[in-house]
Every structure is written in structure tokens, then in C-alpha cells.
Amino acid sequence: MSDVIIVGAGPTGLMLAAELRLAGIRPLVLERQPRPRDTPKAGGIGGQILELLRYRGVLERFQAACTDPIPAPRFPFGGVHVDLTQLEGNPMHALPLPQQQLERVLNEWVDELGVDIRRGHRVLGVEQDAEGVCVDVEGPDGTYRLDARYLIGCDGARSRVRELAGIPFSGTVYPEVNRLAQITVPESVTRLDNGDLEVPGFGTVRSGFTRTERGLFGMAAAPNSDSLSVYTIEDEDAEYDDDVPLTVAELQESIQRVLGANLPVAQTYRLSRFTFKACQSERYREGRVLLAGDAAHLFPATGVALNAGMLDAVNLAWKLAAVVDGRVSEQLLDTYHEERHFAGARTMLHTRAQVALRRGHDPAAEALRAVFQELLTDEQPLRRMGAFIAGSDIRYPLPNSNNHALTGAFAPDLELHADDGIHTVAELLAAARPVLLILSDRADLADIAREWLPHLEIRTAKLDDRPADALLIRPDAHIAWAAAIDEPIAAAEPALRAALETWIGTPGQR
Ligand SMILES: Cc1cc2nc3c(=O)[nH]c(=O)nc-3n(C[C@H](O)[C@H](O)[C@H](O)COP(=O)(O)OP(=O)(O)OC[C@H]3O[C@@H](n4cnc5c(N)ncnc54)[C@H](O)[C@@H]3O)c2cc1C
């Protein structure tokens, strides 16, 4: 019997596999496709997941795989541009790493970690009881059965696992299709200095957004290249399968419908299409079956789904490992639903707001966009918006008896002065282990935490302007508990003990 079976080797399943290996579990990954996919999907990845990958010490691999230069931090937000270049300490990090390359780097990482991925193995059936999960699989040599203690559906938007577990996935489907590509144009088309195109027989096609009665056309020069990024948005009530790629003819027909003109194309790259849904699984856990990534949520805006899905994986892995190891009760897995459903709902909130901003075509909608754009010239709303898109503002609703502002937040990468050569919080979290970071002379707190060794790192460091006397940081880099400066031990001890028992287990276990 496997401890954990992961269904799906997309970004979420691969990230979960890597994090489980770091936590000491050897999962089995089942993927229906015989080889890594080459259909273009996301053009990049952004948000808090990049901070987490940096904390794990692997961000450089992902940066090295980027083929395009790192763009200025500007983001479309429902037809409004959020220009984060004005901000000092920009809260939103992004990498122009197409999904195929992202998956390649993730595949290399999980290979090094020794994860078993069975490609060409499709999950057909899932049944569970109190003891475990039974999985029916169709592989190249026929069907077979596997048993596991837990099964995680990272099997995408049309999740079979979600359906078999009977988890409702309700929400809104927007009748809208987006098609995008990078193109070059033939010599007959003139590129003007201002980025516009002169198309023979039609006239000028403007750079930026062109709204017509039939939809929206967007065009921008790709950085440092001859190519142009183009896209169309049309109202259309059709269902498309993400695995069926957009064709050049389909793109050109769409441009023709929106602009009323044929835009000649010489070459095309990265053709892709997406539709927008706002759906979230009611439960992320049903007994021994859990969901993560697109199987758990679909957001009606771009640029946030990978961040959300891979962070689901990071939140789940160490909890699952602790439960499989028998150190904590299965109830810990309910906190995965509580925290990640909460985070998903917050992402849903701002992506639904983007729908309202984006879809209106009348003067009132234009006014809404103009007001929004104006608000985003001020620092505070701009900073708030950057944090919203990045997901860096998410503070999990954790027990917080001393009401510390850092409890539930992503641990900031504090610069530490320590005797053992550890200089940052990021370095402490590379091994994905929980850490009690003591930032003042609090031997009393360290004495309590020692009962939880060896399942906890205890580190002491100094820093110039400490935010707390001590921080208990979970493997997912979220702060589980913090001691206020000079907090009396009588107040700090019960909350510290409760946090250690919740997140690490009963003390004294080997
Ligand atoms: C055109 C397009 C552009 C996008 N742009 C962005 C973007 O810019 N930024 C962003 O963050 N997101 C973007 N997204 C969304 C992003 O691609 C998804 O959020 C991401 O792929 C979700 O990852 P996942 O691992 O959860 O699911 P998936 O990537 O869907 O992976 C699921 C895996 O499960 C496998 N599987 C399914 N059923 C079974 C089964 N029964 N048995 C075994 N295996 C199974 C599938 O073959 C697949 O490999 C875009 C999507 C599209 C389509």
C-alpha cells in the first residue's frame, strides 16, 4: 500500500510530490498522458509561490529556465493596468516562464528527489473506507488496482477524482473566450514607431486595446524581439478542452470577427485559448481524498492559478506527512481545507472583481475602469492591489490567543545575526522543517520547545528591530504563533504549547 497517491503530474501534482519528498514521504504519481505535455498554457508564474521557491533554495533553477527577459512588474487587472514599477519594495514577483518549461524544471526536481511517476496511467475509479483508498487505474498493459492511505486529486479542472469523491464544484461560467498568441507579421504589414500596424486594405491596427462591438483586440510588442503578442476576447458560449490547442486559422477568424479586418500573419508561437469560470470545490477534503490546484478552484482571470495551486501543495504536503507518520491526528488535514479554501475564496474575490471591470462595454463600465485606474496612481491602493494579486496579503485564520499581527502571515525574510552562519529566514526554511526562531533572550521559550525535538528546529538569532520575541514558523513559511516583545512566560507558554501540539504533535515522540 502506498502512503500517498497523487493523481496528475501538472504543476500542482509535481509541486506536491517535491514537498512530500522533502517531508520524508515517497508518493506515487499517476499521470494519464504518456509524456509531459507540449500544449501551451500559462505564459508565466507569479506571486507568493516564487518567494516560497526562493525559501526552498530552488528559485534559481526556475529563473535559469526563463527564455524571455524578466518584465517590468505591470499586470492587467480586468482591463486596467496595475503598474507596480512605481512602488519601492514591489509585493508582486513574476517570472516569464512558460508552463512547459515550468513543468520541465519541476520534473527535473522531482526526479532528483526520487519520485515515482507513472505516465500513461489514467485513474478510472476511486473508493475509500476508514482504512484507505482503492484506485482503479488503466495503464499501457491494462487495468489494475492500487491501495493507498491517502489520494490527492491534482487532476485539473475536469477532475475525475473530485467527481468520484462527490465534491460539488459550483460557480459561474462566463460566456467568454480569450485567444492569444505571439506572432510575426509579413513585410506587407508596416510596423510604425508607435507600435501600431499599417495593414494593406484595412488601415491602422492600434497597439494596446481596441474595443469593438464584437469584442476586444489587444496587441503589444514582445520585449526584445520582432514578435507581437496579440489576443482577442469575444463573448461566446462554447466549451473548449484545454488540451485541444488553438489553431492559426481559429485565431485569424477571431481577429477578423473582432476588428472586421484580416491581420496577415507570418509566424505564430504559443497559441493558446482559455475560457473563464469562477468555481471552487465546496470541500478540499472528503475523508482520505483531497483536492489541490485547478481540481479545487478555477478563477476568472489570468496570472493567479499556478500560484494558488502550487501553494495548495505546499500547505498540504507537510501536514499529510505528519499524519502519515502518525505524529498528529487526521484532523490536521481539515486545516488544509480551512486555510486553502479561505485563500482560494480571497483569490476568487479579486478575480471576480476583474470580471466586473473587464466585461462592461457601456460608458458606465468605461467610467468604472477610469476611476479604478486613477485610484491606482496612489501608493497605498497600488500596494494593496499588488499584494492582492500576489496573494502575499493572505493571513490564515489560525488560533491566535495573544492576537499577534504576524500569526497566520507568511514569514518575512528577516535578516538574522546568528553564530551558526544562518543569515535569513529563507535559509532556515530550505529543509521544509518547522522552526522556532527565538529573537531575544528567551531561554524559557526554548526550554519548552525542546520537548518537541527532533521534529522541530530551534534557532536563536538577533536582529536590529525584532517584530516579536519568538516566531514559530511552519514548513509552509506561515507563522503559527508569535510571542509579543517581553510577553510574560505565563501568557506565552500555553499558546506556544497549543501551537506545537496542533502543528507538530504530542511532545516526546521519536
Ligand atoms: C491558455 C491558458 C493560459 C493560462 N495562463 C495562466 C497564467 O498566465 N498564469 C497562471 O497562473 N495560470 C494560467 N493558466 C492556468 C494554469 O495553466 C493552470 O492553473 C494549471 O495548469 C493548473 O495546474 P494543475 O496541476 O492544478 O492542473 P493541470 O495542469 O490541469 O494538470 C492536471 C494533470 O492531471 C492529469 N490527469 C487528469 N485526469 C487524470 C486521470 N484521471 N488520471 C491521471 N491523470 C489525470 C492531466 O493529464 C494533467 O497532466 C492558464 C491556462 C490556460 C489554459
The ligand as a Tripos MOL2 file, in Angstrom:
@<TRIPOS>MOLECULE
LIG
   53    58     1     0     0
SMALL
NO_CHARGES

@<TRIPOS>ATOM
      1 C1         -4.2540   29.1840  -22.1970 C.3       1 LIG1
      2 C2         -4.0430   29.1850  -20.7290 C.ar      1 LIG1
      3 C3         -3.2830   30.1980  -20.1710 C.ar      1 LIG1
      4 C4         -3.0540   30.2120  -18.7920 C.ar      1 LIG1
      5 N1         -2.3130   31.2230  -18.2810 N.ar      1 LIG1
      6 C5         -2.0170   31.2160  -16.9620 C.ar      1 LIG1
      7 C6         -1.1400   32.1920  -16.4130 C.ar      1 LIG1
      8 O1         -0.6270   33.0730  -17.0980 O.2       1 LIG1
      9 N2         -0.8650   32.1170  -15.0830 N.ar      1 LIG1
     10 C7         -1.3800   31.1520  -14.2970 C.ar      1 LIG1
     11 O2         -1.0910   31.1420  -13.1000 O.2       1 LIG1
     12 N3         -2.2020   30.2080  -14.7920 N.ar      1 LIG1
     13 C8         -2.5230   30.2080  -16.0990 C.ar      1 LIG1
     14 N4         -3.3290   29.2450  -16.6110 N.ar      1 LIG1
     15 C9         -3.8600   28.2230  -15.6960 C.3       1 LIG1
     16 C10        -2.8310   27.1090  -15.4390 C.3       1 LIG1
     17 O3         -2.4350   26.5660  -16.6570 O.3       1 LIG1
     18 C11        -3.4930   26.0620  -14.5450 C.3       1 LIG1
     19 O4         -3.9040   26.6980  -13.3650 O.3       1 LIG1
     20 C12        -2.5370   24.9170  -14.2010 C.3       1 LIG1
     21 O5         -2.2550   24.1030  -15.2980 O.3       1 LIG1
     22 C13        -3.1830   24.0540  -13.1150 C.3       1 LIG1
     23 O6         -2.2700   23.0770  -12.7320 O.3       1 LIG1
     24 P1         -2.7960   21.7100  -12.1000 P.3       1 LIG1
     25 O7         -1.5650   20.8940  -11.9000 O.co2     1 LIG1
     26 O8         -3.6680   22.0020  -10.9430 O.co2     1 LIG1
     27 O9         -3.7240   21.0690  -13.2140 O.3       1 LIG1
     28 P2         -3.3320   20.6470  -14.7020 P.3       1 LIG1
     29 O10        -2.2190   21.4540  -15.2160 O.co2     1 LIG1
     30 O11        -4.6040   20.6300  -15.4600 O.co2     1 LIG1
     31 O12        -2.7710   19.1770  -14.5370 O.3       1 LIG1
     32 C14        -3.6360   18.1130  -14.2800 C.3       1 LIG1
     33 C15        -2.9370   16.8420  -14.7110 C.3       1 LIG1
     34 O13        -3.7390   15.7280  -14.3260 O.3       1 LIG1
     35 C16        -3.7580   14.7880  -15.3910 C.3       1 LIG1
     36 N5         -4.9970   13.9930  -15.2570 N.ar      1 LIG1
     37 C17        -6.2660   14.4220  -15.4320 C.ar      1 LIG1
     38 N6         -7.1370   13.4220  -15.2180 N.ar      1 LIG1
     39 C18        -6.3920   12.3360  -14.8730 C.ar      1 LIG1
     40 C19        -6.7180   10.9960  -14.5300 C.ar      1 LIG1
     41 N7         -7.9940   10.5670  -14.4820 N.pl3     1 LIG1
     42 N8         -5.7150   10.1420  -14.2510 N.ar      1 LIG1
     43 C20        -4.4040   10.5380  -14.2950 C.ar      1 LIG1
     44 N9         -4.0500   11.8100  -14.6350 N.ar      1 LIG1
     45 C21        -5.0350   12.6930  -14.8950 C.ar      1 LIG1
     46 C22        -3.7150   15.6510  -16.6380 C.3       1 LIG1
     47 O14        -3.2650   14.9350  -17.7560 O.3       1 LIG1
     48 C23        -2.7620   16.7580  -16.2150 C.3       1 LIG1
     49 O15        -1.4220   16.4500  -16.5160 O.3       1 LIG1
     50 C24        -3.6010   29.1940  -17.9780 C.ar      1 LIG1
     51 C25        -4.3690   28.1720  -18.5330 C.ar      1 LIG1
     52 C26        -4.5910   28.1670  -19.9040 C.ar      1 LIG1
     53 C27        -5.4190   27.0520  -20.4930 C.3       1 LIG1
@<TRIPOS>BOND
     1     1     2 1
     2     2     3 ar
     3     2    52 ar
     4     3     4 ar
     5     4     5 ar
     6     4    50 ar
     7     5     6 ar
     8     6     7 ar
     9     6    13 1
    10     7     8 2
    11     7     9 ar
    12     9    10 ar
    13    10    11 2
    14    10    12 ar
    15    12    13 ar
    16    13    14 ar
    17    14    15 1
    18    14    50 ar
    19    15    16 1
    20    16    17 1
    21    16    18 1
    22    18    19 1
    23    18    20 1
    24    20    21 1
    25    20    22 1
    26    22    23 1
    27    23    24 1
    28    24    25 2
    29    24    26 1
    30    24    27 1
    31    27    28 1
    32    28    29 2
    33    28    30 1
    34    28    31 1
    35    31    32 1
    36    32    33 1
    37    33    34 1
    38    33    48 1
    39    34    35 1
    40    35    36 1
    41    35    46 1
    42    36    37 ar
    43    36    45 ar
    44    37    38 ar
    45    38    39 ar
    46    39    40 ar
    47    39    45 ar
    48    40    41 1
    49    40    42 ar
    50    42    43 ar
    51    43    44 ar
    52    44    45 ar
    53    46    47 1
    54    46    48 1
    55    48    49 1
    56    50    51 ar
    57    51    52 ar
    58    52    53 1
@<TRIPOS>SUBSTRUCTURE
     1 LIG1         1 GROUP 0 **** ****
